[in-house]
Amino acid sequence: MTRAELITELSRKFADTDPDTIDNAVREIFEVMIEHLAQGERIEIRGFGSFEIRIHEPRIAHNPKTGAQVNLNRRRVVHFKPGVDLRERVNNVNT
């Protein structure tokens, strides 16, 4: 699902709310989340999951195509851990 599809879905559920208002709300939610993650803060949304920053230390890797060594710098990555409700709903889908 893309952000546009999310906004369309929310517009259907909240038909009395202007789609531009929904678009702005979704953008602001994501912006606040990005700001807090950039500051190294953890975000927890009960029932959905948590986002946190993890540090990957520098290391030497290999380019799988050429086999050449590549130096990877220290980097911060976003890690998502699904909440219990999300995990259960995803695993109990009748397919």
N, CA, C and O atoms as CSV, one atom per row, in Angstrom:
chain,resi,resn,atom,element,x,y,z
A,1,MET,N,N,0.842,-1.175,0.000
A,1,MET,CA,C,0.000,0.000,0.000
A,1,MET,C,C,0.890,1.241,0.000
A,1,MET,O,O,1.821,1.354,0.796
A,2,THR,N,N,0.594,2.142,-0.880
A,2,THR,CA,C,1.323,3.401,-0.941
A,2,THR,C,C,0.641,4.435,-0.038
A,2,THR,O,O,-0.469,4.216,0.448
A,3,ARG,N,N,1.319,5.556,0.174
A,3,ARG,CA,C,0.720,6.618,0.981
A,3,ARG,C,C,-0.567,7.117,0.316
A,3,ARG,O,O,-1.555,7.383,1.001
A,4,ALA,N,N,-0.559,7.244,-0.997
A,4,ALA,CA,C,-1.750,7.697,-1.719
A,4,ALA,C,C,-2.913,6.724,-1.517
A,4,ALA,O,O,-4.054,7.147,-1.333
A,5,GLU,N,N,-2.625,5.431,-1.550
A,5,GLU,CA,C,-3.670,4.432,-1.326
A,5,GLU,C,C,-4.191,4.495,0.111
A,5,GLU,O,O,-5.384,4.315,0.353
A,6,LEU,N,N,-3.296,4.750,1.053
A,6,LEU,CA,C,-3.705,4.908,2.448
A,6,LEU,C,C,-4.648,6.094,2.594
A,6,LEU,O,O,-5.673,6.001,3.270
A,7,ILE,N,N,-4.302,7.198,1.965
A,7,ILE,CA,C,-5.135,8.395,2.038
A,7,ILE,C,C,-6.494,8.140,1.389
A,7,ILE,O,O,-7.518,8.581,1.910
A,8,THR,N,N,-6.514,7.440,0.267
A,8,THR,CA,C,-7.776,7.101,-0.398
A,8,THR,C,C,-8.635,6.223,0.499
A,8,THR,O,O,-9.839,6.448,0.617
A,9,GLU,N,N,-8.029,5.231,1.129
A,9,GLU,CA,C,-8.760,4.334,2.036
A,9,GLU,C,C,-9.334,5.106,3.226
A,9,GLU,O,O,-10.487,4.903,3.607
A,10,LEU,N,N,-8.526,5.987,3.805
A,10,LEU,CA,C,-9.003,6.792,4.935
A,10,LEU,C,C,-10.098,7.760,4.496
A,10,LEU,O,O,-11.022,8.032,5.262
A,11,SER,N,N,-10.007,8.279,3.285
A,11,SER,CA,C,-11.035,9.185,2.762
A,11,SER,C,C,-12.368,8.462,2.621
A,11,SER,O,O,-13.425,9.055,2.838
A,12,ARG,N,N,-12.322,7.180,2.258
A,12,ARG,CA,C,-13.549,6.390,2.158
A,12,ARG,C,C,-14.153,6.151,3.546
A,12,ARG,O,O,-15.370,6.216,3.718
A,13,LYS,N,N,-13.299,5.874,4.525
A,13,LYS,CA,C,-13.787,5.591,5.876
A,13,LYS,C,C,-14.289,6.845,6.576
A,13,LYS,O,O,-15.217,6.779,7.382
A,14,PHE,N,N,-13.685,7.983,6.272
A,14,PHE,CA,C,-14.068,9.248,6.885
A,14,PHE,C,C,-14.567,10.191,5.793
A,14,PHE,O,O,-13.952,11.222,5.520
A,15,ALA,N,N,-15.686,9.828,5.175
A,15,ALA,CA,C,-16.216,10.554,4.022
A,15,ALA,C,C,-16.557,12.001,4.348
A,15,ALA,O,O,-16.567,12.849,3.455
A,16,ASP,N,N,-16.834,12.294,5.613
A,16,ASP,CA,C,-17.194,13.666,5.979
A,16,ASP,C,C,-15.974,14.567,6.179
A,16,ASP,O,O,-16.122,15.761,6.435
A,17,THR,N,N,-14.763,13.997,6.062
A,17,THR,CA,C,-13.526,14.767,6.220
A,17,THR,C,C,-12.909,15.020,4.849
A,17,THR,O,O,-12.845,14.124,4.007
A,18,ASP,N,N,-12.463,16.240,4.643
A,18,ASP,CA,C,-11.850,16.641,3.388
A,18,ASP,C,C,-10.596,15.807,3.117
A,18,ASP,O,O,-9.763,15.661,4.012
A,19,PRO,N,N,-10.436,15.257,1.912
A,19,PRO,CA,C,-9.251,14.449,1.591
A,19,PRO,C,C,-7.927,15.199,1.798
A,19,PRO,O,O,-6.925,14.583,2.160
A,20,ASP,N,N,-7.913,16.515,1.573
A,20,ASP,CA,C,-6.693,17.294,1.806
A,20,ASP,C,C,-6.331,17.318,3.286
A,20,ASP,O,O,-5.152,17.303,3.637
A,21,THR,N,N,-7.334,17.355,4.151
A,21,THR,CA,C,-7.099,17.317,5.595
A,21,THR,C,C,-6.496,15.971,5.989
A,21,THR,O,O,-5.576,15.914,6.805
A,22,ILE,N,N,-7.007,14.903,5.415
A,22,ILE,CA,C,-6.479,13.566,5.690
A,22,ILE,C,C,-5.049,13.458,5.178
A,22,ILE,O,O,-4.180,12.917,5.862
A,23,ASP,N,N,-4.805,13.970,3.979
A,23,ASP,CA,C,-3.460,13.959,3.407
A,23,ASP,C,C,-2.480,14.698,4.318
A,23,ASP,O,O,-1.385,14.204,4.586
A,24,ASN,N,N,-2.871,15.872,4.788
A,24,ASN,CA,C,-2.007,16.653,5.677
A,24,ASN,C,C,-1.759,15.923,6.997
A,24,ASN,O,O,-0.645,15.944,7.518
A,25,ALA,N,N,-2.790,15.281,7.535
A,25,ALA,CA,C,-2.641,14.552,8.794
A,25,ALA,C,C,-1.664,13.384,8.640
A,25,ALA,O,O,-0.805,13.171,9.496
A,26,VAL,N,N,-1.798,12.635,7.556
A,26,VAL,CA,C,-0.900,11.498,7.316
A,26,VAL,C,C,0.534,11.988,7.150
A,26,VAL,O,O,1.458,11.405,7.717
A,27,ARG,N,N,0.722,13.046,6.383
A,27,ARG,CA,C,2.069,13.608,6.186
A,27,ARG,C,C,2.669,14.068,7.514
A,27,ARG,O,O,3.845,13.823,7.779
A,28,GLU,N,N,1.878,14.727,8.341
A,28,GLU,CA,C,2.365,15.215,9.631
A,28,GLU,C,C,2.722,14.064,10.573
A,28,GLU,O,O,3.717,14.137,11.293
A,29,ILE,N,N,1.914,13.005,10.568
A,29,ILE,CA,C,2.224,11.839,11.405
A,29,ILE,C,C,3.574,11.262,11.008
A,29,ILE,O,O,4.419,10.998,11.863
A,30,PHE,N,N,3.773,11.067,9.714
A,30,PHE,CA,C,5.048,10.519,9.249
A,30,PHE,C,C,6.205,11.455,9.556
A,30,PHE,O,O,7.288,11.003,9.930
A,31,GLU,N,N,5.987,12.746,9.404
A,31,GLU,CA,C,7.050,13.722,9.662
A,31,GLU,C,C,7.472,13.693,11.134
A,31,GLU,O,O,8.664,13.722,11.443
A,32,VAL,N,N,6.498,13.636,12.031
A,32,VAL,CA,C,6.819,13.569,13.467
A,32,VAL,C,C,7.585,12.287,13.775
A,32,VAL,O,O,8.547,12.305,14.543
A,33,MET,N,N,7.163,11.182,13.178
A,33,MET,CA,C,7.868,9.916,13.403
A,33,MET,C,C,9.304,10.005,12.908
A,33,MET,O,O,10.226,9.565,13.596
A,34,ILE,N,N,9.501,10.570,11.726
A,34,ILE,CA,C,10.846,10.696,11.162
A,34,ILE,C,C,11.721,11.575,12.046
A,34,ILE,O,O,12.881,11.244,12.289
A,35,GLU,N,N,11.181,12.683,12.527
A,35,GLU,CA,C,11.945,13.586,13.391
A,35,GLU,C,C,12.418,12.878,14.659
A,35,GLU,O,O,13.576,13.010,15.055
A,36,HIS,N,N,11.525,12.135,15.287
A,36,HIS,CA,C,11.887,11.450,16.526
A,36,HIS,C,C,12.892,10.322,16.281
A,36,HIS,O,O,13.807,10.124,17.080
A,37,LEU,N,N,12.728,9.590,15.192
A,37,LEU,CA,C,13.699,8.543,14.866
A,37,LEU,C,C,15.059,9.148,14.552
A,37,LEU,O,O,16.088,8.596,14.943
A,38,ALA,N,N,15.074,10.275,13.852
A,38,ALA,CA,C,16.340,10.943,13.516
A,38,ALA,C,C,17.079,11.386,14.778
A,38,ALA,O,O,18.307,11.477,14.780
A,39,GLN,N,N,16.337,11.660,15.845
A,39,GLN,CA,C,16.944,12.042,17.125
A,39,GLN,C,C,17.323,10.821,17.956
A,39,GLN,O,O,17.815,10.953,19.077
A,40,GLY,N,N,17.091,9.625,17.398
A,40,GLY,CA,C,17.459,8.392,18.095
A,40,GLY,C,C,16.416,7.897,19.064
A,40,GLY,O,O,16.685,6.984,19.844
A,41,GLU,N,N,15.228,8.476,19.036
A,41,GLU,CA,C,14.165,8.076,19.958
A,41,GLU,C,C,13.421,6.859,19.428
A,41,GLU,O,O,13.346,6.629,18.221
A,42,ARG,N,N,12.877,6.091,20.353
A,42,ARG,CA,C,12.084,4.903,20.040
A,42,ARG,C,C,10.628,5.327,19.916
A,42,ARG,O,O,10.162,6.188,20.664
A,43,ILE,N,N,9.909,4.725,18.974
A,43,ILE,CA,C,8.488,4.986,18.797
A,43,ILE,C,C,7.749,3.680,19.040
A,43,ILE,O,O,8.076,2.655,18.442
A,44,GLU,N,N,6.758,3.717,19.913
A,44,GLU,CA,C,5.955,2.525,20.183
A,44,GLU,C,C,4.493,2.858,19.967
A,44,GLU,O,O,3.956,3.785,20.574
A,45,ILE,N,N,3.852,2.089,19.091
A,45,ILE,CA,C,2.433,2.239,18.829
A,45,ILE,C,C,1.786,0.924,19.257
A,45,ILE,O,O,1.866,-0.079,18.548
A,46,ARG,N,N,1.151,0.940,20.414
A,46,ARG,CA,C,0.588,-0.278,21.000
A,46,ARG,C,C,-0.346,-0.964,20.016
A,46,ARG,O,O,-1.175,-0.317,19.376
A,47,GLY,N,N,-0.205,-2.267,19.902
A,47,GLY,CA,C,-1.023,-3.051,18.997
A,47,GLY,C,C,-0.481,-3.090,17.581
A,47,GLY,O,O,-0.844,-3.974,16.805
A,48,PHE,N,N,0.377,-2.151,17.233
A,48,PHE,CA,C,0.952,-2.114,15.884
A,48,PHE,C,C,2.396,-2.554,15.907
A,48,PHE,O,O,2.765,-3.512,15.228
A,49,GLY,N,N,3.227,-1.863,16.686
A,49,GLY,CA,C,4.630,-2.242,16.769
A,49,GLY,C,C,5.493,-1.083,17.222
A,49,GLY,O,O,4.993,-0.025,17.605
A,50,SER,N,N,6.801,-1.302,17.172
A,50,SER,CA,C,7.735,-0.263,17.602
A,50,SER,C,C,8.832,-0.084,16.554
A,50,SER,O,O,9.209,-1.015,15.842
A,51,PHE,N,N,9.320,1.138,16.492
A,51,PHE,CA,C,10.407,1.512,15.599
A,51,PHE,C,C,11.556,1.982,16.480
A,51,PHE,O,O,11.346,2.720,17.442
A,52,GLU,N,N,12.757,1.557,16.153
A,52,GLU,CA,C,13.921,2.047,16.880
A,52,GLU,C,C,15.115,2.079,15.953
A,52,GLU,O,O,15.125,1.446,14.897
A,53,ILE,N,N,16.126,2.833,16.368
A,53,ILE,CA,C,17.343,2.955,15.584
A,53,ILE,C,C,18.357,1.938,16.105
A,53,ILE,O,O,18.570,1.819,17.312
A,54,ARG,N,N,18.964,1.225,15.198
A,54,ARG,CA,C,20.050,0.316,15.548
A,54,ARG,C,C,21.300,0.770,14.807
A,54,ARG,O,O,21.228,1.312,13.704
A,55,ILE,N,N,22.445,0.538,15.438
A,55,ILE,CA,C,23.725,0.954,14.870
A,55,ILE,C,C,24.396,-0.253,14.214
A,55,ILE,O,O,24.553,-1.303,14.837
A,56,HIS,N,N,24.783,-0.093,12.967
A,56,HIS,CA,C,25.594,-1.104,12.288
A,56,HIS,C,C,27.023,-0.560,12.248
A,56,HIS,O,O,27.290,0.468,11.626
A,57,GLU,N,N,27.912,-1.246,12.903
A,57,GLU,CA,C,29.309,-0.803,12.981
A,57,GLU,C,C,29.992,-0.978,11.622
A,57,GLU,O,O,29.532,-1.758,10.788
A,58,PRO,N,N,31.094,-0.249,11.404
A,58,PRO,CA,C,31.805,-0.381,10.121
A,58,PRO,C,C,32.304,-1.811,9.923
A,58,PRO,O,O,32.665,-2.498,10.878
A,59,ARG,N,N,32.316,-2.233,8.687
A,59,ARG,CA,C,32.809,-3.587,8.395
A,59,ARG,C,C,33.239,-3.657,6.941
A,59,ARG,O,O,32.966,-2.761,6.142
A,60,ILE,N,N,33.910,-4.733,6.629
A,60,ILE,CA,C,34.318,-4.979,5.246
A,60,ILE,C,C,33.355,-6.014,4.677
A,60,ILE,O,O,33.176,-7.090,5.247
A,61,ALA,N,N,32.745,-5.680,3.559
A,61,ALA,CA,C,31.822,-6.574,2.875
A,61,ALA,C,C,32.396,-6.892,1.500
A,61,ALA,O,O,33.464,-6.406,1.130
A,62,HIS,N,N,31.680,-7.703,0.762
A,62,HIS,CA,C,32.116,-8.067,-0.584
A,62,HIS,C,C,31.006,-7.769,-1.572
A,62,HIS,O,O,29.834,-8.041,-1.312
A,63,ASN,N,N,31.385,-7.211,-2.696
A,63,ASN,CA,C,30.451,-6.994,-3.782
A,63,ASN,C,C,30.150,-8.363,-4.383
A,63,ASN,O,O,31.064,-9.010,-4.894
A,64,PRO,N,N,28.901,-8.828,-4.340
A,64,PRO,CA,C,28.609,-10.181,-4.826
A,64,PRO,C,C,28.839,-10.358,-6.323
A,64,PRO,O,O,29.066,-11.473,-6.792
A,65,LYS,N,N,28.781,-9.265,-7.065
A,65,LYS,CA,C,28.954,-9.359,-8.511
A,65,LYS,C,C,30.424,-9.498,-8.893
A,65,LYS,O,O,30.779,-10.313,-9.744
A,66,THR,N,N,31.286,-8.682,-8.246
A,66,THR,CA,C,32.699,-8.670,-8.627
A,66,THR,C,C,33.602,-9.387,-7.625
A,66,THR,O,O,34.729,-9.760,-7.951
A,67,GLY,N,N,33.096,-9.577,-6.396
A,67,GLY,CA,C,33.921,-10.194,-5.365
A,67,GLY,C,C,34.866,-9.211,-4.686
A,67,GLY,O,O,35.600,-9.585,-3.771
A,68,ALA,N,N,34.853,-7.959,-5.127
A,68,ALA,CA,C,35.746,-6.951,-4.561
A,68,ALA,C,C,35.315,-6.588,-3.146
A,68,ALA,O,O,34.129,-6.611,-2.817
A,69,GLN,N,N,36.301,-6.252,-2.314
A,69,GLN,CA,C,35.998,-5.829,-0.960
A,69,GLN,C,C,35.453,-4.405,-0.965
A,69,GLN,O,O,35.891,-3.556,-1.741
A,70,VAL,N,N,34.497,-4.167,-0.090
A,70,VAL,CA,C,33.873,-2.855,0.019
A,70,VAL,C,C,33.858,-2.474,1.488
A,70,VAL,O,O,33.415,-3.256,2.330
A,71,ASN,N,N,34.341,-1.275,1.802
A,71,ASN,CA,C,34.305,-0.789,3.175
A,71,ASN,C,C,32.958,-0.123,3.434
A,71,ASN,O,O,32.580,0.824,2.745
A,72,LEU,N,N,32.245,-0.624,4.428
A,72,LEU,CA,C,30.973,-0.024,4.816
A,72,LEU,C,C,31.183,0.801,6.072
A,72,LEU,O,O,31.743,0.319,7.057
A,73,ASN,N,N,30.734,2.038,6.031
A,73,ASN,CA,C,30.858,2.928,7.179
A,73,ASN,C,C,29.826,2.583,8.249
A,73,ASN,O,O,28.875,1.840,8.007
A,74,ARG,N,N,30.042,3.143,9.435
A,74,ARG,CA,C,29.067,3.004,10.508
A,74,ARG,C,C,27.772,3.668,10.054
A,74,ARG,O,O,27.793,4.752,9.471
A,75,ARG,N,N,26.642,3.010,10.323
A,75,ARG,CA,C,25.379,3.599,9.895
A,75,ARG,C,C,24.263,3.266,10.870
A,75,ARG,O,O,24.326,2.287,11.614
A,76,ARG,N,N,23.259,4.097,10.843
A,76,ARG,CA,C,22.080,3.901,11.667
A,76,ARG,C,C,20.968,3.381,10.771
A,76,ARG,O,O,20.749,3.903,9.678
A,77,VAL,N,N,20.274,2.362,11.230
A,77,VAL,CA,C,19.174,1.794,10.448
A,77,VAL,C,C,17.922,1.736,11.317
A,77,VAL,O,O,18.007,1.576,12.535
A,78,VAL,N,N,16.775,1.865,10.689
A,78,VAL,CA,C,15.502,1.774,11.397
A,78,VAL,C,C,15.109,0.309,11.479
A,78,VAL,O,O,15.117,-0.412,10.481
A,79,HIS,N,N,14.764,-0.118,12.692
A,79,HIS,CA,C,14.311,-1.493,12.917
A,79,HIS,C,C,12.859,-1.439,13.373
A,79,HIS,O,O,12.512,-0.655,14.256
A,80,PHE,N,N,12.006,-2.275,12.770
A,80,PHE,CA,C,10.597,-2.353,13.149
A,80,PHE,C,C,10.339,-3.708,13.777
A,80,PHE,O,O,10.735,-4.742,13.238
A,81,LYS,N,N,9.678,-3.694,14.910
A,81,LYS,CA,C,9.273,-4.939,15.575
A,81,LYS,C,C,7.751,-4.902,15.683
A,81,LYS,O,O,7.201,-4.032,16.357
A,82,PRO,N,N,7.066,-5.841,15.025
A,82,PRO,CA,C,5.602,-5.821,15.071
A,82,PRO,C,C,5.083,-6.119,16.470
A,82,PRO,O,O,5.686,-6.884,17.223
A,83,GLY,N,N,3.945,-5.496,16.809
A,83,GLY,CA,C,3.284,-5.751,18.079
A,83,GLY,C,C,2.544,-7.073,18.038
A,83,GLY,O,O,2.388,-7.679,16.978
A,84,VAL,N,N,2.090,-7.513,19.200
A,84,VAL,CA,C,1.406,-8.801,19.316
A,84,VAL,C,C,0.157,-8.827,18.441
A,84,VAL,O,O,-0.057,-9.792,17.708
A,85,ASP,N,N,-0.673,-7.784,18.503
A,85,ASP,CA,C,-1.910,-7.765,17.708
A,85,ASP,C,C,-1.623,-7.867,16.218
A,85,ASP,O,O,-2.272,-8.638,15.511
A,86,LEU,N,N,-0.662,-7.098,15.739
A,86,LEU,CA,C,-0.306,-7.133,14.320
A,86,LEU,C,C,0.217,-8.513,13.930
A,86,LEU,O,O,-0.196,-9.075,12.916
A,87,ARG,N,N,1.112,-9.047,14.725
A,87,ARG,CA,C,1.690,-10.363,14.435
A,87,ARG,C,C,0.604,-11.433,14.371
A,87,ARG,O,O,0.611,-12.271,13.469
A,88,GLU,N,N,-0.337,-11.410,15.329
A,88,GLU,CA,C,-1.414,-12.410,15.344
A,88,GLU,C,C,-2.336,-12.267,14.141
A,88,GLU,O,O,-2.720,-13.263,13.528
A,89,ARG,N,N,-2.691,-11.027,13.799
A,89,ARG,CA,C,-3.592,-10.834,12.663
A,89,ARG,C,C,-2.951,-11.251,11.349
A,89,ARG,O,O,-3.616,-11.819,10.482
A,90,VAL,N,N,-1.645,-10.967,11.196
A,90,VAL,CA,C,-0.954,-11.346,9.968
A,90,VAL,C,C,-0.840,-12.867,9.862
A,90,VAL,O,O,-0.985,-13.431,8.778
A,91,ASN,N,N,-0.583,-13.515,10.973
A,91,ASN,CA,C,-0.393,-14.970,10.957
A,91,ASN,C,C,-1.693,-15.760,10.948
A,91,ASN,O,O,-1.669,-16.959,10.671
A,92,ASN,N,N,-2.823,-15.132,11.240
A,92,ASN,CA,C,-4.101,-15.838,11.272
A,92,ASN,C,C,-4.984,-15.500,10.094
A,92,ASN,O,O,-6.204,-15.650,10.167
A,93,VAL,N,N,-4.384,-15.044,9.010
A,93,VAL,CA,C,-5.135,-14.719,7.812
A,93,VAL,C,C,-5.574,-16.021,7.150
A,93,VAL,O,O,-4.766,-16.932,6.973
A,94,ASN,N,N,-6.841,-16.108,6.788
A,94,ASN,CA,C,-7.372,-17.307,6.114
A,94,ASN,C,C,-7.129,-17.197,4.626
A,94,ASN,O,O,-7.910,-16.585,3.898
A,95,THR,N,N,-6.033,-17.800,4.180
A,95,THR,CA,C,-5.722,-17.769,2.738
A,95,THR,C,C,-5.689,-19.144,2.163
A,95,THR,O,O,-5.444,-19.307,0.968
